[in-house]
């Protein structure tokens, strides 16, 4: 399956991962880290700089060598809609803002691959209505939580509250990130992860809606599609407002 996505440095920066990794690994650095949906390797490079000795990335989109931030032999292109296995497990795995780019029928395939490779998985995916490129399966965290529960993983979201006000970290991570860890005896008994929207995400959505509404209204003016009464009254109202400003 071909996934239409472009990995740009203006979206995937180093600042966010560099600021977030100390939150993720406050209890100790893993000896190995897998990044599923690694893109051009910004999180992997930040992980190496953070002191994680072994890193590896998988992505469903081929990234040009010139855009990679880590050696090419540290990344494998892999169709994420099919089962895959690297033949080893990692101390930790991250899969950040990836699930929403796969059709709903492939969501469980992604989770299967993640649990096959690590007992600790840091996961985030876009919520319904979240703006982004090629979003085809936006879900609230509890949707993914249930899938992890079915695999014997318990989920907790304290990390996003710790990062909530840190503007260095991209808003989508601060809103959506949670930890899934293998604990079959507890899986499914934990509280459901709440559906919340970060103020910065909300502002982005409302700003875009306002802009699109203005553009739509302007287009109607240009096409002469507004009611006749609008054309008769608005010029007079605008002229009166301009005169009042002049008088002041």
N, C-alpha and C positions, 0 to 999 in steps of 0.2 A: 504494500500500500504506500502510495506517495503522499507525504504530508507537506502541504504548502506552508513553509515558515522560513523567515529570514532572520538570522542571528546578527543583530546590529550592536555595536559597542555603545551606542547612545542609549540603549535600553538595558543591556547586560553589562554593568560596570563592575569594577573591583571594590568600590567603596562599600556597597551593600554587603557582599560576602565577608569582607574584612571586618566589618562591624558586627555581623551576625554570628560568626563562628565562635567567638568567646561565650556567647549565650548558649549556643547549641552544646558546646563541650566544656561547660563550666566545671563539670565533675571529673574531667580528665580527657586528654586527647586520645582518639582511637589510633591504633597502629596502622589501620588501613581504611580507606574510604572509597566507596563507589558512588558515582554521580550518574543517575539515569535521567537522560534529557540534558546532558552536560553542555550542549551548544558548542560555543567556541572555547570553553574551558575556563571561564572566569572564576567559578567556584573552586575548580581544581587547583588553579594557580594560587588562589587565596589560601587554600588548604595547605599547599606545600609551604608557602610563606609562614603559615601559622604553626608549622612544625609537624605535620602529619607525614610520616615517611613514605607511605605507599598510597598512591591514588590511581584511580582508573575511571574512565568515563564511557558512557554509551549514549548514542543519540540516533534518532530516526532520520535525521537529515544530514546529508553530506555537507560538511563545512570546508570551504577552500583552505588549503594549507596556510596561505598567507594570513588568514584570519584567526588561526589557532594561537592560543596563549600558552599552550603546553606542547610537549613533543607529540607528534602524530601517532607514535606507537603506544601512547597512553589513552587513545580514544578509538573506539570501535563503532562503526556505523552498523546499526541493527534495526530491522523492521520491528517496531514495538508492538505491532498488531499480531505478531506471531510469538509462540513460546521460544525462549532462548535461555542459554545456560553458559556461564563463563567457566564452569568447572571448579569454582572455589567460592568461599564465603568471606565476607568483609566484616570488620568490627562494627562498621556503621555504613549506612547508605543514605543518600539524599535523593529526592525526586520532587523537584520544585517547579510548580506551574507547568506541568506536563500533561496531566490527565485530561484537562479540558480540550486538548488538541487531538484526542483520539475519539472516534465515534463510540457511542455508548456500548456497543456490542463488544468492544475491545478493552473496556475498563477492567474487567476481571483478569484479563491476560496480563495487564500491567502489574496489578497487585500480586499475581502469582509469581511473576519474575522477581519482584522486589523481595518477597519473603523467601524465595529460593536462595537469595544471596546475602541476607543479613538478619540478625535478631533485633537490630535497632534501626528504625527507618524514620527519617525526618521528611515529612510529606506536606505538600501544599498544592492546591489546585483552585482555579478560579471559581468564584461563587456565581450564582445566576445574576445576569445583568452586568457582570464585570467587563469592562471594555478591554479588548485585546484582539490580536491578529489570529484568525483561524480558530476561534473558540466554537467548538461543536458539542461539547458536553460539560456545561457549567453546572456544578452541583454544590450544595452546602456540605460542610465537612462531615456531618453525620452519615452521609451517603457512602463516603470512603471509609469512615470508621466501621460501618457494618461489614464491609468487605474484609477489613483487617481482622475484625472480631471472628469472622468465619474461618480465618486462617490461624486462630489462636493467639492473636495479638491484642493487647490492651492499649488504648489510646488516651493521651492527655494533652491538654493545650496550654499549659502554663507558660510555655515559651513565648507565645504571641503576646501575652500580657506583659511579659518582661521587656519585650522589644517594642511595644505599642507606641511609645512616644519618641523612639530613636529615629529621627528623620534621616539619618545616614542610610538606613536600611529601606529598600524599596517597599512601598506601601502594600503591595500584594503579599509579600512575605509576612509583614506585620499583621495582616488580616487573617491569613489562611493557614499558617504553619502549625503543625502539631507533630508529636512524637508517637510512633507506634512501636511497641516493644513486645517481644515474644513472652507471653505469660498465659499459657492455655487455661490455668486454673482461675484466672481473673477475667479473661476475655469476655466481653459482653456485659459484665456486671458494672462497669464504670459508667458515670454520667454521660449522656449524649453531648457531644461538642456543640455548643450553641452557635446558631446562625447569627452572625453579627457583621456589620459593615463598618469599616474604618472611615473616619471623617474625611481622610484624604481621598479614598476611593469614591465616597459619596460626592465630594466636590468635583472630581473629574467627570463623573456621570452627569451631574446637574449642569456643569459648564458646557458639556458637549450637547446636552439637550437644548439648552438655551441658545447655543450657536446655531444648531440645526433648525430650531423654530424661527430664528431671525432670518436665516437663509431662505427658508420656505416662504416666509411672509414677503421677503424682498422679491422672490421669484413671482409671487402672485401679483405684486404691484407692477412688475415689469411686463407681465402677460395680460394686465388689465382684467384680472379675475376677481378682484374685490368688488363688493356691492357698490352701486352708483352712489348711495348715500355717503359711503366712505370717501369717494373722490370729491364730493361736494363739501363735506364738512372738515376733513383733515387739513386741507390747505389753509382754511380760515383759522382753525385752531392754532396751527403752526405759526401763522403770521401774527396772531394776537400774542402768542408767547414771546416771539422775537421782539415785538414792540414793548412789552412789559420789561424785558431785560434791558432794552435801550434806555427806557425811562428811569430805571434804577441806577 
